Amino acid sequence: MDVITASGPAAGPCAVTYRVTGKWPGGFQGEVVVRNTRSTAVDGWTLRWTFPTGQRITSLWGGTVTQSGAEVSVEAAPYTATIPPSGSVSLGFTGTRAGTDTDPTVFLLNGAECSAA
């Protein structure tokens, strides 16, 4: 089981943890936890990241995913749209992979880079 966190500034407006929770030939399951480190709520959000080795998301819960090539964008679902101060939301997904399975390292929440969780 791989665990990786986003690189970035020491104190961003958010912190992200990315974790692969299962692997099988040609596929994997993962979890992304987004924590609001601000003193005010995040009301509506989009999270973006890039898969470095061609992974593709096939199913996601907790938001609506779009993917163009390696670029992934997730918009909040109605039930995850608000992240309270010091609160978090979790996204789960399944995807496909070919050969190597390199984790993303940079996550952007509403355009701001998140720090490691």
Residue frames as qw, qx, qy, qz and C-alpha x, y, z in Angstrom:
[[0.000, 0.891, 0.454, 0.000, 0.00, 0.00, 0.00],
 [0.434, 0.276, 0.006, 0.858, 1.50, 3.32, -1.13],
 [0.184, -0.872, -0.376, 0.253, 1.02, 6.53, 0.82],
 [0.451, 0.177, 0.124, 0.866, 2.08, 9.86, -0.62],
 [0.041, -0.815, -0.388, 0.428, 1.30, 13.43, 0.23],
 [0.441, 0.840, 0.164, 0.269, 1.43, 16.52, -1.90],
 [0.549, -0.081, -0.095, 0.826, 4.56, 18.59, -2.09],
 [0.028, 0.805, 0.324, 0.497, 4.16, 22.29, -1.65],
 [0.010, -0.639, 0.297, -0.710, 4.40, 25.18, 0.71],
 [0.209, 0.032, -0.830, 0.517, 4.72, 24.51, 4.41],
 [0.169, 0.413, 0.643, -0.623, 1.41, 26.18, 5.18],
 [0.094, -0.171, -0.608, -0.770, -1.04, 26.11, 2.28],
 [0.520, -0.121, 0.109, -0.839, -4.80, 26.69, 2.49],
 [0.938, -0.015, -0.049, -0.344, -5.25, 22.93, 2.30],
 [0.229, -0.482, 0.845, 0.026, -3.47, 19.65, 2.92],
 [0.846, 0.234, -0.240, -0.414, -3.91, 16.54, 0.79],
 [0.452, -0.343, 0.823, -0.004, -3.16, 12.89, 1.45],
 [0.729, 0.356, -0.397, -0.430, -3.16, 10.50, -1.53],
 [0.445, -0.328, 0.819, -0.154, -3.19, 6.78, -0.82],
 [0.580, 0.156, -0.687, -0.409, -3.43, 3.67, -2.97],
 [0.635, -0.285, 0.494, -0.521, -5.65, 1.28, -1.03],
 [0.816, 0.054, 0.575, -0.032, -5.49, -1.69, -3.39],
 [0.222, 0.585, -0.584, -0.517, -3.81, -2.92, -6.58],
 [0.810, 0.161, 0.563, -0.033, -4.51, -5.66, -9.09],
 [0.478, 0.002, 0.582, 0.657, -3.18, -6.39, -12.59],
 [0.152, 0.428, 0.512, 0.729, -4.07, -3.34, -14.69],
 [0.296, -0.740, -0.331, -0.505, -5.99, -1.52, -11.97],
 [0.338, -0.008, -0.587, 0.736, -5.99, 0.10, -8.56],
 [0.313, -0.807, -0.471, -0.171, -8.17, 1.77, -5.94],
 [0.402, 0.172, -0.290, 0.851, -7.24, 4.98, -4.19],
 [0.282, -0.821, -0.474, 0.150, -8.28, 7.61, -1.70],
 [0.292, 0.406, -0.069, 0.863, -7.68, 11.35, -1.59],
 [0.349, -0.730, -0.510, 0.293, -8.34, 13.25, 1.65],
 [0.226, 0.564, 0.058, 0.792, -8.54, 17.04, 1.37],
 [0.425, -0.598, -0.506, 0.454, -8.23, 18.97, 4.63],
 [0.077, 0.876, 0.144, 0.453, -9.09, 22.66, 4.95],
 [0.618, -0.186, -0.357, 0.676, -6.32, 24.37, 6.91],
 [0.018, 0.436, 0.059, 0.898, -7.94, 27.81, 6.78],
 [0.041, 0.178, 0.664, -0.725, -10.01, 29.42, 9.52],
 [0.546, 0.312, 0.079, -0.773, -12.98, 29.81, 7.16],
 [0.754, 0.212, 0.616, -0.090, -14.99, 27.20, 5.30],
 [0.022, -0.211, 0.686, 0.696, -14.29, 26.27, 1.69],
 [0.564, 0.441, 0.508, -0.479, -17.67, 26.49, -0.03],
 [0.769, 0.630, 0.052, -0.095, -17.41, 24.83, -3.43],
 [0.351, -0.669, 0.582, 0.301, -14.14, 23.45, -4.67],
 [0.857, 0.482, -0.175, -0.056, -12.23, 21.89, -7.55],
 [0.613, -0.568, 0.512, 0.199, -9.22, 19.67, -6.93],
 [0.720, 0.646, -0.239, -0.091, -6.66, 19.11, -9.69],
 [0.548, -0.552, 0.594, 0.204, -3.68, 16.80, -10.07],
 [0.591, 0.576, -0.486, -0.289, -1.63, 15.04, -12.75],
 [0.940, -0.168, 0.297, 0.028, -0.96, 11.32, -12.94],
 [0.065, -0.755, 0.547, 0.355, 2.70, 10.98, -13.99],
 [0.151, -0.262, 0.911, 0.282, 2.49, 7.51, -15.56],
 [0.335, -0.002, -0.671, -0.661, -0.78, 7.28, -17.47],
 [0.062, 0.287, 0.887, -0.356, -3.26, 6.17, -14.84],
 [0.289, -0.283, -0.424, -0.810, -6.95, 6.71, -15.70],
 [0.319, 0.058, 0.655, -0.683, -9.81, 7.10, -13.25],
 [0.202, -0.203, -0.845, -0.451, -12.74, 4.85, -14.14],
 [0.450, -0.674, -0.542, -0.224, -15.03, 5.59, -11.18],
 [0.227, 0.202, -0.431, 0.850, -14.97, 8.21, -8.42],
 [0.381, -0.718, -0.575, -0.094, -17.15, 8.96, -5.41],
 [0.409, -0.610, -0.248, 0.632, -17.25, 12.22, -3.47],
 [0.054, 0.639, -0.176, -0.747, -17.13, 14.42, -6.57],
 [0.759, 0.606, 0.216, -0.097, -17.44, 14.60, -10.33],
 [0.536, -0.437, 0.486, 0.534, -14.28, 13.73, -12.21],
 [0.672, 0.736, -0.027, -0.083, -13.08, 14.77, -15.64],
 [0.634, -0.450, 0.465, 0.423, -9.78, 13.63, -17.06],
 [0.612, 0.780, -0.100, -0.078, -7.92, 14.78, -20.14],
 [0.597, 0.511, -0.540, 0.300, -4.78, 12.76, -20.68],
 [0.535, -0.046, -0.653, 0.534, -2.88, 12.83, -17.39],
 [0.093, -0.216, 0.237, -0.943, -4.73, 15.90, -16.04],
 [0.290, -0.474, -0.830, 0.039, -7.45, 15.11, -13.48],
 [0.169, -0.259, 0.135, -0.941, -10.05, 17.57, -12.24],
 [0.272, -0.424, -0.857, 0.108, -12.61, 16.78, -9.53],
 [0.249, -0.419, -0.017, -0.873, -15.50, 19.10, -8.71],
 [0.202, -0.058, 0.759, -0.617, -17.24, 18.73, -5.36],
 [0.246, -0.424, -0.831, -0.263, -20.42, 16.70, -5.10],
 [0.350, -0.680, -0.154, -0.626, -23.31, 18.47, -3.35],
 [0.806, -0.567, -0.167, -0.046, -22.63, 16.45, -0.17],
 [0.765, -0.221, -0.043, 0.604, -18.89, 17.33, -0.15],
 [0.324, 0.764, 0.175, 0.530, -19.11, 20.93, -1.40],
 [0.247, -0.874, 0.183, -0.375, -18.40, 22.57, 1.97],
 [0.743, 0.018, -0.495, 0.451, -15.21, 21.81, 3.86],
 [0.412, -0.896, -0.139, -0.087, -15.43, 23.39, 7.34],
 [0.053, 0.817, -0.507, 0.269, -12.39, 25.00, 9.00],
 [0.232, -0.460, 0.836, -0.188, -10.01, 22.21, 10.05],
 [0.819, 0.165, 0.439, -0.332, -12.43, 19.74, 8.41],
 [0.105, -0.351, 0.803, 0.470, -11.87, 17.34, 5.54],
 [0.829, 0.315, 0.058, -0.459, -13.54, 15.47, 2.72],
 [0.476, -0.275, 0.804, 0.227, -12.59, 12.08, 1.31],
 [0.665, 0.488, -0.274, -0.494, -12.70, 11.01, -2.30],
 [0.652, -0.181, 0.731, 0.083, -12.45, 7.39, -3.37],
 [0.584, 0.599, -0.282, -0.470, -11.79, 6.06, -6.83],
 [0.826, -0.020, 0.523, 0.209, -10.89, 3.11, -8.99],
 [0.316, 0.811, -0.304, -0.388, -8.68, 3.35, -12.02],
 [0.945, 0.278, 0.048, 0.166, -6.57, 1.63, -14.60],
 [0.229, -0.822, 0.460, 0.245, -2.80, 1.58, -14.82],
 [0.877, 0.439, -0.181, 0.070, -0.24, 0.23, -17.22],
 [0.703, 0.281, -0.406, 0.512, 2.97, -1.16, -15.75],
 [0.316, 0.030, -0.463, 0.827, 4.35, 1.40, -13.31],
 [0.304, -0.771, -0.535, -0.163, 2.05, 3.14, -10.86],
 [0.366, 0.088, -0.262, 0.889, 3.63, 6.46, -9.90],
 [0.151, -0.734, -0.593, 0.295, 1.64, 8.60, -7.45],
 [0.179, 0.820, 0.151, 0.523, 0.85, 12.26, -8.15],
 [0.556, -0.182, -0.385, 0.714, 2.81, 14.74, -6.04],
 [0.000, -0.054, -0.081, 0.995, 1.12, 18.13, -6.54],
 [0.021, -0.619, -0.784, -0.045, -2.52, 18.91, -5.78],
 [0.003, 0.128, 0.027, 0.991, -4.30, 22.22, -6.38],
 [0.027, -0.606, -0.762, 0.227, -7.50, 23.19, -4.55],
 [0.169, 0.930, 0.310, -0.098, -9.29, 26.06, -6.32],
 [0.504, 0.794, -0.129, 0.316, -5.93, 26.90, -7.90],
 [0.249, -0.804, 0.470, -0.264, -3.88, 26.99, -4.65],
 [0.599, 0.281, -0.740, 0.119, -1.21, 24.34, -4.06],
 [0.798, -0.545, -0.062, -0.249, -1.92, 22.11, -1.09],
 [0.055, -0.651, 0.720, -0.234, 0.70, 21.12, 1.44],
 [0.463, 0.064, -0.883, 0.033, 1.45, 17.63, 2.69],
 [0.682, -0.524, -0.133, -0.493, -1.09, 16.23, 5.15]]
